[in-house]
Amino acid sequence: MPPPPDPDRAARVAARVLGAVFLAAVVVGVVVAVVVFHG
């Protein structure tokens, strides 16, 4: 029998994924801003 899903672990994984997506969006936004303003 697999152990029941741990809500705390799921929350940590979700927070990690959201944080990674947020950081990627910030990096892409900065790159786009630099290209637009200096291109």
PDB file of N, CA, C, O and CB in Angstrom:
ATOM      1  N   MET A   1       0.851  -1.200   0.000  1.00  0.00           N
ATOM      2  CA  MET A   1       0.000   0.000   0.000  1.00  0.00           C
ATOM      3  C   MET A   1       0.890   1.256   0.000  1.00  0.00           C
ATOM      4  O   MET A   1       1.734   1.425   0.880  1.00  0.00           O
ATOM      5  CB  MET A   1      -0.965   0.003   1.246  1.00  0.00           C
ATOM      6  N   PRO A   2       0.696   2.113  -0.974  1.00  0.00           N
ATOM      7  CA  PRO A   2       1.459   3.380  -0.955  1.00  0.00           C
ATOM      8  C   PRO A   2       0.950   4.277   0.164  1.00  0.00           C
ATOM      9  O   PRO A   2      -0.235   4.234   0.496  1.00  0.00           O
ATOM     10  CB  PRO A   2       1.351   4.118  -2.325  1.00  0.00           C
ATOM     11  N   PRO A   3       1.803   5.072   0.739  1.00  0.00           N
ATOM     12  CA  PRO A   3       1.349   5.971   1.812  1.00  0.00           C
ATOM     13  C   PRO A   3       0.384   7.010   1.272  1.00  0.00           C
ATOM     14  O   PRO A   3       0.463   7.375   0.099  1.00  0.00           O
ATOM     15  CB  PRO A   3       2.546   6.667   2.481  1.00  0.00           C
ATOM     16  N   PRO A   4      -0.527   7.493   2.109  1.00  0.00           N
ATOM     17  CA  PRO A   4      -1.468   8.522   1.636  1.00  0.00           C
ATOM     18  C   PRO A   4      -0.719   9.788   1.264  1.00  0.00           C
ATOM     19  O   PRO A   4       0.336  10.062   1.837  1.00  0.00           O
ATOM     20  CB  PRO A   4      -2.533   8.832   2.712  1.00  0.00           C
ATOM     21  N   PRO A   5      -1.231  10.566   0.325  1.00  0.00           N
ATOM     22  CA  PRO A   5      -0.529  11.795  -0.082  1.00  0.00           C
ATOM     23  C   PRO A   5      -0.421  12.758   1.093  1.00  0.00           C
ATOM     24  O   PRO A   5      -1.359  12.934   1.871  1.00  0.00           O
ATOM     25  CB  PRO A   5      -1.258  12.479  -1.266  1.00  0.00           C
ATOM     26  N   ASP A   6       0.745  13.371   1.195  1.00  0.00           N
ATOM     27  CA  ASP A   6       0.992  14.308   2.298  1.00  0.00           C
ATOM     28  C   ASP A   6       0.654  15.725   1.824  1.00  0.00           C
ATOM     29  O   ASP A   6       1.312  16.235   0.917  1.00  0.00           O
ATOM     30  CB  ASP A   6       2.483  14.224   2.792  1.00  0.00           C
ATOM     31  N   PRO A   7      -0.347  16.365   2.413  1.00  0.00           N
ATOM     32  CA  PRO A   7      -0.705  17.712   1.949  1.00  0.00           C
ATOM     33  C   PRO A   7       0.430  18.712   2.127  1.00  0.00           C
ATOM     34  O   PRO A   7       0.582  19.636   1.328  1.00  0.00           O
ATOM     35  CB  PRO A   7      -1.933  18.207   2.688  1.00  0.00           C
ATOM     36  N   ASP A   8       1.232  18.526   3.182  1.00  0.00           N
ATOM     37  CA  ASP A   8       2.354  19.450   3.387  1.00  0.00           C
ATOM     38  C   ASP A   8       3.378  19.289   2.261  1.00  0.00           C
ATOM     39  O   ASP A   8       3.901  20.273   1.739  1.00  0.00           O
ATOM     40  CB  ASP A   8       3.025  19.204   4.769  1.00  0.00           C
ATOM     41  N   ARG A   9       3.657  18.030   1.895  1.00  0.00           N
ATOM     42  CA  ARG A   9       4.619  17.813   0.808  1.00  0.00           C
ATOM     43  C   ARG A   9       4.070  18.370  -0.491  1.00  0.00           C
ATOM     44  O   ARG A   9       4.807  18.983  -1.263  1.00  0.00           O
ATOM     45  CB  ARG A   9       4.944  16.313   0.650  1.00  0.00           C
ATOM     46  N   ALA A  10       2.778  18.164  -0.743  1.00  0.00           N
ATOM     47  CA  ALA A  10       2.176  18.695  -1.967  1.00  0.00           C
ATOM     48  C   ALA A  10       2.267  20.219  -1.981  1.00  0.00           C
ATOM     49  O   ALA A  10       2.531  20.819  -3.023  1.00  0.00           O
ATOM     50  CB  ALA A  10       0.702  18.243  -2.093  1.00  0.00           C
ATOM     51  N   ALA A  11       2.050  20.835  -0.836  1.00  0.00           N
ATOM     52  CA  ALA A  11       2.136  22.300  -0.767  1.00  0.00           C
ATOM     53  C   ALA A  11       3.563  22.760  -1.035  1.00  0.00           C
ATOM     54  O   ALA A  11       3.779  23.759  -1.720  1.00  0.00           O
ATOM     55  CB  ALA A  11       1.661  22.813   0.612  1.00  0.00           C
ATOM     56  N   ARG A  12       4.552  22.020  -0.486  1.00  0.00           N
ATOM     57  CA  ARG A  12       5.942  22.406  -0.737  1.00  0.00           C
ATOM     58  C   ARG A  12       6.283  22.267  -2.212  1.00  0.00           C
ATOM     59  O   ARG A  12       6.942  23.133  -2.786  1.00  0.00           O
ATOM     60  CB  ARG A  12       6.899  21.556   0.108  1.00  0.00           C
ATOM     61  N   VAL A  13       5.834  21.175  -2.824  1.00  0.00           N
ATOM     62  CA  VAL A  13       6.124  20.977  -4.253  1.00  0.00           C
ATOM     63  C   VAL A  13       5.451  22.070  -5.074  1.00  0.00           C
ATOM     64  O   VAL A  13       6.058  22.615  -5.996  1.00  0.00           O
ATOM     65  CB  VAL A  13       5.647  19.575  -4.727  1.00  0.00           C
ATOM     66  N   ALA A  14       4.197  22.395  -4.745  1.00  0.00           N
ATOM     67  CA  ALA A  14       3.488  23.442  -5.490  1.00  0.00           C
ATOM     68  C   ALA A  14       4.190  24.780  -5.316  1.00  0.00           C
ATOM     69  O   ALA A  14       4.332  25.534  -6.280  1.00  0.00           O
ATOM     70  CB  ALA A  14       2.018  23.546  -5.027  1.00  0.00           C
ATOM     71  N   ALA A  15       4.632  25.086  -4.097  1.00  0.00           N
ATOM     72  CA  ALA A  15       5.326  26.355  -3.868  1.00  0.00           C
ATOM     73  C   ALA A  15       6.632  26.396  -4.659  1.00  0.00           C
ATOM     74  O   ALA A  15       6.989  27.432  -5.219  1.00  0.00           O
ATOM     75  CB  ALA A  15       5.606  26.558  -2.360  1.00  0.00           C
ATOM     76  N   ARG A  16       7.344  25.268  -4.704  1.00  0.00           N
ATOM     77  CA  ARG A  16       8.601  25.226  -5.458  1.00  0.00           C
ATOM     78  C   ARG A  16       8.346  25.452  -6.941  1.00  0.00           C
ATOM     79  O   ARG A  16       9.068  26.207  -7.592  1.00  0.00           O
ATOM     80  CB  ARG A  16       9.318  23.880  -5.245  1.00  0.00           C
ATOM     81  N   VAL A  17       7.309  24.794  -7.477  1.00  0.00           N
ATOM     82  CA  VAL A  17       7.003  24.948  -8.906  1.00  0.00           C
ATOM     83  C   VAL A  17       6.591  26.384  -9.198  1.00  0.00           C
ATOM     84  O   VAL A  17       7.056  26.979 -10.170  1.00  0.00           O
ATOM     85  CB  VAL A  17       5.883  23.968  -9.342  1.00  0.00           C
ATOM     86  N   LEU A  18       5.710  26.951  -8.352  1.00  0.00           N
ATOM     87  CA  LEU A  18       5.273  28.332  -8.584  1.00  0.00           C
ATOM     88  C   LEU A  18       6.455  29.289  -8.472  1.00  0.00           C
ATOM     89  O   LEU A  18       6.556  30.237  -9.251  1.00  0.00           O
ATOM     90  CB  LEU A  18       4.166  28.730  -7.582  1.00  0.00           C
ATOM     91  N   GLY A  19       7.339  29.057  -7.527  1.00  0.00           N
ATOM     92  CA  GLY A  19       8.510  29.918  -7.397  1.00  0.00           C
ATOM     93  C   GLY A  19       9.403  29.840  -8.635  1.00  0.00           C
ATOM     94  O   GLY A  19       9.905  30.861  -9.107  1.00  0.00           O
ATOM     95  N   ALA A  20       9.600  28.635  -9.156  1.00  0.00           N
ATOM     96  CA  ALA A  20      10.433  28.490 -10.352  1.00  0.00           C
ATOM     97  C   ALA A  20       9.795  29.196 -11.547  1.00  0.00           C
ATOM     98  O   ALA A  20      10.476  29.869 -12.320  1.00  0.00           O
ATOM     99  CB  ALA A  20      10.658  27.000 -10.674  1.00  0.00           C
ATOM    100  N   VAL A  21       8.474  29.033 -11.687  1.00  0.00           N
ATOM    101  CA  VAL A  21       7.783  29.692 -12.805  1.00  0.00           C
ATOM    102  C   VAL A  21       7.874  31.206 -12.645  1.00  0.00           C
ATOM    103  O   VAL A  21       8.094  31.922 -13.623  1.00  0.00           O
ATOM    104  CB  VAL A  21       6.293  29.242 -12.882  1.00  0.00           C
ATOM    105  N   PHE A  22       7.707  31.698 -11.420  1.00  0.00           N
ATOM    106  CA  PHE A  22       7.776  33.146 -11.177  1.00  0.00           C
ATOM    107  C   PHE A  22       9.174  33.681 -11.503  1.00  0.00           C
ATOM    108  O   PHE A  22       9.305  34.727 -12.138  1.00  0.00           O
ATOM    109  CB  PHE A  22       7.410  33.469  -9.704  1.00  0.00           C
ATOM    110  N   LEU A  23      10.216  32.966 -11.071  1.00  0.00           N
ATOM    111  CA  LEU A  23      11.575  33.417 -11.361  1.00  0.00           C
ATOM    112  C   LEU A  23      11.840  33.399 -12.864  1.00  0.00           C
ATOM    113  O   LEU A  23      12.466  34.317 -13.394  1.00  0.00           O
ATOM    114  CB  LEU A  23      12.602  32.538 -10.628  1.00  0.00           C
ATOM    115  N   ALA A  24      11.372  32.369 -13.546  1.00  0.00           N
ATOM    116  CA  ALA A  24      11.564  32.308 -14.996  1.00  0.00           C
ATOM    117  C   ALA A  24      10.847  33.472 -15.679  1.00  0.00           C
ATOM    118  O   ALA A  24      11.382  34.071 -16.612  1.00  0.00           O
ATOM    119  CB  ALA A  24      11.055  30.962 -15.556  1.00  0.00           C
ATOM    120  N   ALA A  25       9.631  33.792 -15.213  1.00  0.00           N
ATOM    121  CA  ALA A  25       8.895  34.909 -15.808  1.00  0.00           C
ATOM    122  C   ALA A  25       9.626  36.224 -15.564  1.00  0.00           C
ATOM    123  O   ALA A  25       9.666  37.079 -16.448  1.00  0.00           O
ATOM    124  CB  ALA A  25       7.467  34.980 -15.237  1.00  0.00           C
ATOM    125  N   VAL A  26      10.202  36.396 -14.383  1.00  0.00           N
ATOM    126  CA  VAL A  26      10.945  37.631 -14.086  1.00  0.00           C
ATOM    127  C   VAL A  26      12.166  37.734 -15.000  1.00  0.00           C
ATOM    128  O   VAL A  26      12.441  38.799 -15.553  1.00  0.00           O
ATOM    129  CB  VAL A  26      11.382  37.670 -12.589  1.00  0.00           C
ATOM    130  N   VAL A  27      12.896  36.631 -15.158  1.00  0.00           N
ATOM    131  CA  VAL A  27      14.084  36.654 -16.012  1.00  0.00           C
ATOM    132  C   VAL A  27      13.693  36.990 -17.450  1.00  0.00           C
ATOM    133  O   VAL A  27      14.335  37.823 -18.090  1.00  0.00           O
ATOM    134  CB  VAL A  27      14.823  35.296 -15.957  1.00  0.00           C
ATOM    135  N   VAL A  28      12.642  36.344 -17.959  1.00  0.00           N
ATOM    136  CA  VAL A  28      12.208  36.609 -19.330  1.00  0.00           C
ATOM    137  C   VAL A  28      11.766  38.061 -19.466  1.00  0.00           C
ATOM    138  O   VAL A  28      12.070  38.709 -20.468  1.00  0.00           O
ATOM    139  CB  VAL A  28      11.061  35.656 -19.736  1.00  0.00           C
ATOM    140  N   GLY A  29      11.047  38.580 -18.462  1.00  0.00           N
ATOM    141  CA  GLY A  29      10.604  39.973 -18.519  1.00  0.00           C
ATOM    142  C   GLY A  29      11.776  40.933 -18.553  1.00  0.00           C
ATOM    143  O   GLY A  29      11.748  41.916 -19.293  1.00  0.00           O
ATOM    144  N   VAL A  30      12.816  40.662 -17.756  1.00  0.00           N
ATOM    145  CA  VAL A  30      13.991  41.538 -17.751  1.00  0.00           C
ATOM    146  C   VAL A  30      14.683  41.491 -19.109  1.00  0.00           C
ATOM    147  O   VAL A  30      15.071  42.532 -19.639  1.00  0.00           O
ATOM    148  CB  VAL A  30      14.978  41.129 -16.630  1.00  0.00           C
ATOM    149  N   VAL A  31      14.840  40.308 -19.672  1.00  0.00           N
ATOM    150  CA  VAL A  31      15.509  40.185 -20.972  1.00  0.00           C
ATOM    151  C   VAL A  31      14.712  40.926 -22.039  1.00  0.00           C
ATOM    152  O   VAL A  31      15.289  41.644 -22.856  1.00  0.00           O
ATOM    153  CB  VAL A  31      15.680  38.694 -21.365  1.00  0.00           C
ATOM    154  N   VAL A  32      13.405  40.759 -22.036  1.00  0.00           N
ATOM    155  CA  VAL A  32      12.569  41.439 -23.030  1.00  0.00           C
ATOM    156  C   VAL A  32      12.675  42.952 -22.849  1.00  0.00           C
ATOM    157  O   VAL A  32      12.771  43.688 -23.831  1.00  0.00           O
ATOM    158  CB  VAL A  32      11.088  40.981 -22.914  1.00  0.00           C
ATOM    159  N   ALA A  33      12.660  43.417 -21.606  1.00  0.00           N
ATOM    160  CA  ALA A  33      12.754  44.862 -21.356  1.00  0.00           C
ATOM    161  C   ALA A  33      14.089  45.401 -21.862  1.00  0.00           C
ATOM    162  O   ALA A  33      14.132  46.463 -22.482  1.00  0.00           O
ATOM    163  CB  ALA A  33      12.591  45.169 -19.845  1.00  0.00           C
ATOM    164  N   VAL A  34      15.175  44.680 -21.604  1.00  0.00           N
ATOM    165  CA  VAL A  34      16.489  45.138 -22.074  1.00  0.00           C
ATOM    166  C   VAL A  34      16.513  45.179 -23.595  1.00  0.00           C
ATOM    167  O   VAL A  34      17.009  46.143 -24.179  1.00  0.00           O
ATOM    168  CB  VAL A  34      17.617  44.219 -21.543  1.00  0.00           C
ATOM    169  N   VAL A  35      15.993  44.160 -24.234  1.00  0.00           N
ATOM    170  CA  VAL A  35      16.002  44.125 -25.699  1.00  0.00           C
ATOM    171  C   VAL A  35      15.151  45.263 -26.254  1.00  0.00           C
ATOM    172  O   VAL A  35      15.542  45.904 -27.230  1.00  0.00           O
ATOM    173  CB  VAL A  35      15.485  42.760 -26.219  1.00  0.00           C
ATOM    174  N   VAL A  36      13.998  45.520 -25.650  1.00  0.00           N
ATOM    175  CA  VAL A  36      13.103  46.555 -26.171  1.00  0.00           C
ATOM    176  C   VAL A  36      13.716  47.941 -25.964  1.00  0.00           C
ATOM    177  O   VAL A  36      13.686  48.774 -26.870  1.00  0.00           O
ATOM    178  CB  VAL A  36      11.717  46.471 -25.487  1.00  0.00           C
ATOM    179  N   PHE A  37      14.268  48.191 -24.779  1.00  0.00           N
ATOM    180  CA  PHE A  37      14.747  49.543 -24.477  1.00  0.00           C
ATOM    181  C   PHE A  37      16.115  49.819 -25.102  1.00  0.00           C
ATOM    182  O   PHE A  37      16.434  50.974 -25.382  1.00  0.00           O
ATOM    183  CB  PHE A  37      14.821  49.745 -22.967  1.00  0.00           C
ATOM    184  N   HIS A  38      16.935  48.776 -25.328  1.00  0.00           N
ATOM    185  CA  HIS A  38      18.269  48.996 -25.868  1.00  0.00           C
ATOM    186  C   HIS A  38      18.392  48.513 -27.310  1.00  0.00           C
ATOM    187  O   HIS A  38      19.438  48.673 -27.939  1.00  0.00           O
ATOM    188  CB  HIS A  38      19.298  48.299 -25.003  1.00  0.00           C
ATOM    189  N   GLY A  39      17.317  47.921 -27.830  1.00  0.00           N
ATOM    190  CA  GLY A  39      17.355  47.464 -29.216  1.00  0.00           C
ATOM    191  C   GLY A  39      16.820  48.554 -30.085  1.00  0.00           C
ATOM    192  O   GLY A  39      16.754  48.395 -31.304  1.00  0.00           O
TER     193      GLY A  39
END
